[in-house]
Amino acid sequence: MPAPVIMVHGAFCGGWTFDSFRQPFEAAGHGVLAPDLLGHDGKASVAGRSMTDYARQIAALCATCEEPPILIGHSMGGLVAQMAAARAKVSRLILLAPSPPWGVPGASLEEAVSAVSLYALGPYWLQAVDPDYGVVKRYSLDRMDRAERKLLYGRMTPESGRALWETLNWWLDPFMTTSATPCGAPTLAIAGGRDVIHPTATVRQTAARLNGAVEVFPQMSHWLPGEPGWEAVAERCLDFIVAEGRVAA
């Protein structure tokens, strides 16, 4: 029986991120869980939620699996996955355009701008921050057609300002909340060559921190689980799972 797969969504999103992406994994026999992170189901506010809260949630879900699961995280969910893998045993760790952990500097101007732009909201780390369509259109769903982009944006929910602060301004966090180290499981980080949120250079640094491998899809951007070409990304993930299984055997 193939190992279970847990997919962790990014900021402002939900488990719906993987509605299509999960299908090839299920077709291959994997049971797939794609939970909403705390406060992302519209039933409670995300204000005050920490990245640690998210990591503990996913680690607890991992612990309920009968065997160590395969953990896949996208964007900020990739950082949650890194942190969860330090708290629970996983069999594989796959990161799609992951946010970098504490100590890994950004490699682009856009990353630096995103780290300071939220200060315009005031003490945003105390708030729930609403998604911004202009940002989504330019940086996240930039390769989606307008109708699909509008549909996905309509499903987005507020994000914890605290979690955003911990992710984007790690150098101001003396508690090193988002620290991550090699988890002992085979690790793969995938980057989109056109991604300006977490560009290839940053993803390479993250993979190096985790002793992981890197795969770059040159024509893809940030929305790796759903933009055109996502099927090839899913196939690469499945190939990695199978190959590492052969090595372990």
Backbone torsions as a table, in degrees:
resi	resn	phi	psi	omega
1	MET	NA	122.2	178.8
2	PRO	-59.0	150.1	-179.1
3	ALA	-64.4	149.0	175.5
4	PRO	-66.9	154.7	179.9
5	VAL	-120.9	130.9	174.4
6	ILE	-113.8	125.2	-179.0
7	MET	-111.0	128.8	-173.3
8	VAL	-114.8	119.8	-176.6
9	HIS	-78.5	168.4	-179.4
10	GLY	-94.4	-170.0	-177.3
11	ALA	-61.0	142.6	175.9
12	PHE	69.5	4.5	-172.4
13	CYS	-112.9	-161.3	179.0
14	GLY	-157.2	-177.2	179.6
15	GLY	-59.4	-20.5	177.7
16	TRP	-60.2	-18.8	176.3
17	THR	-49.1	-35.1	-171.5
18	PHE	-103.2	19.0	-177.7
19	ASP	-54.6	-41.3	177.6
20	SER	-90.5	-42.3	-173.5
21	PHE	-59.7	-31.6	-177.3
22	ARG	-71.9	-22.2	-170.5
23	GLN	-61.2	-43.8	178.0
24	PRO	-63.5	-30.8	178.4
25	PHE	-70.0	-41.9	177.9
26	GLU	-66.7	-37.1	177.4
27	ALA	-64.2	-28.1	178.4
28	ALA	-84.7	1.1	175.6
29	GLY	99.8	1.4	179.5
30	HIS	-81.6	135.1	166.2
31	GLY	-76.6	132.5	-175.2
32	VAL	-117.9	131.0	172.3
33	LEU	-115.4	130.4	178.5
34	ALA	-132.1	76.9	-174.2
35	PRO	-72.7	156.5	166.3
36	ASP	-80.0	131.3	172.8
37	LEU	-64.2	158.1	-175.5
38	LEU	-50.4	127.6	177.4
39	GLY	84.1	0.7	-177.4
40	HIS	-98.7	6.6	179.5
41	ASP	-99.5	5.7	178.8
42	GLY	79.4	1.6	-176.4
43	LYS	-95.3	-17.0	179.9
44	ALA	-150.5	156.6	-179.4
45	SER	-73.4	147.1	175.0
46	VAL	-89.1	-7.8	-176.3
47	ALA	-54.2	130.5	177.8
48	GLY	88.1	-9.9	178.7
49	ARG	-67.4	136.0	179.8
50	SER	-101.3	159.2	171.3
51	MET	-58.6	-30.5	176.5
52	THR	-64.7	-38.1	176.5
53	ASP	-59.9	-45.3	-179.8
54	TYR	-64.3	-44.3	-178.3
55	ALA	-63.3	-40.7	178.3
56	ARG	-65.3	-38.1	177.5
57	GLN	-59.5	-47.7	-177.5
58	ILE	-71.8	-37.2	176.9
59	ALA	-62.3	-39.8	178.3
60	ALA	-65.2	-37.3	177.5
61	LEU	-66.3	-40.8	176.4
62	CYS	-57.8	-40.8	-176.5
63	ALA	-67.1	-20.1	178.9
64	THR	-81.5	-12.3	-178.2
65	CYS	-75.3	145.7	-178.3
66	GLU	-68.7	-25.2	174.4
67	GLU	-138.6	158.8	-178.1
68	PRO	-55.0	126.4	-176.1
69	PRO	-82.2	167.3	168.7
70	ILE	-89.0	126.2	-175.7
71	LEU	-108.8	122.3	179.8
72	ILE	-121.8	126.0	179.9
73	GLY	-129.2	141.8	179.1
74	HIS	-112.2	132.1	174.3
75	SER	57.2	-123.9	178.2
76	MET	-61.7	-29.4	175.0
77	GLY	-65.5	-24.3	173.6
78	GLY	-67.2	-35.5	175.7
79	LEU	-72.3	-40.2	174.4
80	VAL	-56.7	-43.0	-179.6
81	ALA	-63.6	-41.0	177.2
82	GLN	-58.9	-44.2	-178.4
83	MET	-70.2	-38.3	179.3
84	ALA	-66.4	-36.3	-179.0
85	ALA	-66.3	-18.2	174.9
86	ALA	-83.2	-11.3	-175.9
87	ARG	-110.6	-16.4	-177.9
88	ALA	-145.7	150.8	-178.7
89	LYS	-75.2	130.0	175.6
90	VAL	-127.0	156.8	-178.9
91	SER	-92.7	-28.5	175.4
92	ARG	-146.5	151.5	174.5
93	LEU	-128.0	118.6	-179.1
94	ILE	-123.0	126.9	-173.4
95	LEU	-119.2	123.0	-179.8
96	LEU	-104.8	112.0	-178.6
97	ALA	46.1	54.0	-170.7
98	PRO	-74.2	146.2	167.1
99	SER	-66.3	139.2	-177.4
100	PRO	-75.6	153.1	178.5
101	PRO	-79.5	175.3	177.6
102	TRP	-52.8	130.6	175.4
103	GLY	96.5	-9.4	178.0
104	VAL	-99.8	112.5	-177.4
105	PRO	-75.4	152.2	174.6
106	GLY	-68.6	159.0	-176.0
107	ALA	-114.5	7.6	-177.0
108	SER	-141.9	161.8	177.2
109	LEU	-64.1	-38.5	-179.2
110	GLU	-60.0	-38.1	178.3
111	GLU	-64.5	-40.4	178.8
112	ALA	-66.0	-41.5	179.6
113	VAL	-63.7	-43.3	-178.9
114	SER	-63.1	-29.9	-178.5
115	ALA	-70.1	-25.6	-177.0
116	VAL	-111.2	-17.4	-173.1
117	SER	-63.6	-32.0	-177.2
118	LEU	-69.3	-15.4	178.3
119	TYR	-63.4	-18.4	176.8
120	ALA	-63.4	-19.3	179.1
121	LEU	-83.8	-2.3	-174.3
122	GLY	88.7	-149.0	179.9
123	PRO	-72.9	69.1	-171.7
124	TYR	-64.6	-21.0	-179.8
125	TRP	-67.2	-11.5	176.5
126	LEU	-96.6	-3.3	-169.2
127	GLN	-114.6	171.0	163.1
128	ALA	-96.2	125.7	-174.5
129	VAL	-99.3	127.3	-179.6
130	ASP	-77.9	149.4	174.9
131	PRO	-66.2	152.7	-178.4
132	ASP	-117.5	118.8	-175.1
133	TYR	-62.8	-38.0	179.6
134	GLY	-60.8	-40.8	178.4
135	VAL	-68.0	-44.5	-180.0
136	VAL	-60.7	-44.9	-178.4
137	LYS	-63.7	-39.6	-174.4
138	ARG	-81.8	-36.4	-168.9
139	TYR	-114.7	-32.0	-171.4
140	SER	-104.0	-52.9	-177.8
141	LEU	-105.6	34.2	-172.5
142	ASP	-68.2	-18.8	179.6
143	ARG	-103.7	7.2	176.9
144	MET	-91.1	149.5	175.1
145	ASP	-72.7	163.8	-170.6
146	ARG	-58.4	-43.0	-177.6
147	ALA	-63.6	-44.8	179.9
148	GLU	-67.9	-38.8	178.6
149	ARG	-61.2	-45.1	179.4
150	LYS	-62.7	-39.7	179.9
151	LEU	-63.1	-46.8	-179.0
152	LEU	-67.8	-41.3	178.5
153	TYR	-60.5	-36.4	179.5
154	GLY	-64.8	-19.4	179.3
155	ARG	-91.5	-11.0	-176.5
156	MET	-71.2	153.4	-177.2
157	THR	-129.1	165.4	177.7
158	PRO	-59.6	155.6	178.5
159	GLU	-117.4	152.9	176.8
160	SER	-66.2	121.5	176.1
161	GLY	-62.7	-33.5	178.5
162	ARG	-64.1	-44.9	179.1
163	ALA	-63.4	-39.3	177.4
164	LEU	-63.8	-43.1	179.6
165	TRP	-62.2	-45.4	-179.5
166	GLU	-62.1	-32.9	-178.5
167	THR	-80.0	-44.4	-172.1
168	LEU	-87.9	-23.2	-175.0
169	ASN	-124.6	45.9	-174.1
170	TRP	-58.3	-29.7	-177.0
171	TRP	-68.9	-12.8	176.0
172	LEU	-96.6	1.5	-175.1
173	ASP	-103.5	99.0	-178.5
174	PRO	-68.3	-15.5	-179.8
175	PHE	-84.8	-5.9	177.2
176	MET	52.3	46.7	-173.7
177	THR	-54.6	-42.1	-172.6
178	THR	-97.0	27.2	176.6
179	SER	-62.3	145.4	176.8
180	ALA	-146.7	142.5	178.7
181	THR	-134.8	165.7	177.9
182	PRO	-52.7	132.9	-175.6
183	CYS	-94.1	-4.8	180.0
184	GLY	91.8	-9.6	177.8
185	ALA	-99.6	150.0	174.2
186	PRO	-53.7	133.9	-173.0
187	THR	-128.2	135.8	177.7
188	LEU	-130.7	130.0	173.7
189	ALA	-113.6	132.1	-178.6
190	ILE	-115.5	133.1	-178.5
191	ALA	-121.2	149.0	170.1
192	GLY	-94.9	129.0	-176.7
193	GLY	-64.6	-19.8	179.2
194	ARG	-104.2	9.7	-178.7
195	ASP	-78.1	123.2	176.9
196	VAL	-104.3	-7.9	175.6
197	ILE	-75.1	-54.3	175.2
198	HIS	-128.6	82.2	-174.2
199	PRO	-66.7	168.5	-174.9
200	THR	-52.8	-42.7	-177.3
201	ALA	-60.8	-38.6	179.1
202	THR	-70.7	-41.8	178.7
203	VAL	-62.7	-37.5	177.2
204	ARG	-62.5	-40.5	178.1
205	GLN	-64.2	-40.9	178.9
206	THR	-62.8	-45.7	179.2
207	ALA	-61.7	-40.6	179.3
208	ALA	-63.3	-38.6	177.9
209	ARG	-60.6	-32.7	-175.1
210	LEU	-99.8	6.1	-175.8
211	ASN	57.6	39.1	-176.8
212	GLY	-107.6	169.3	175.9
213	ALA	-90.2	163.3	-178.9
214	VAL	-128.4	139.6	172.8
215	GLU	-130.0	132.4	-179.1
216	VAL	-115.5	130.0	172.6
217	PHE	-104.8	98.9	-167.9
218	PRO	-57.4	-35.7	-174.1
219	GLN	-90.0	0.4	-176.6
220	MET	-99.9	161.5	-179.3
221	SER	-112.6	-132.8	-170.8
222	HIS	-91.2	-30.2	-172.7
223	TRP	-85.9	61.3	-174.3
224	LEU	-59.6	-31.4	-179.5
225	PRO	-76.7	-6.0	-173.3
226	GLY	-148.1	-13.8	-179.1
227	GLU	-77.6	167.1	179.7
228	PRO	-50.6	128.3	-177.0
229	GLY	102.1	-0.5	-177.4
230	TRP	-60.8	-28.9	-179.6
231	GLU	-61.0	-38.3	178.8
232	ALA	-68.1	-34.0	176.9
233	VAL	-65.4	-46.3	178.5
234	ALA	-61.0	-41.3	179.1
235	GLU	-62.5	-40.2	178.2
236	ARG	-64.4	-40.1	177.4
237	CYS	-60.8	-46.4	-179.3
238	LEU	-65.0	-38.4	176.2
239	ASP	-61.8	-41.6	178.9
240	PHE	-63.0	-42.4	179.7
241	ILE	-61.9	-46.1	-178.6
242	VAL	-67.1	-44.4	-178.2
243	ALA	-62.2	-44.3	-179.5
244	GLU	-69.1	-29.2	175.2
245	GLY	-65.4	-38.0	178.2
246	ARG	-66.1	-40.6	178.7
247	VAL	-62.3	-43.4	-178.6
248	ALA	-65.0	-33.2	-179.8
249	ALA	-72.8	NA	NA
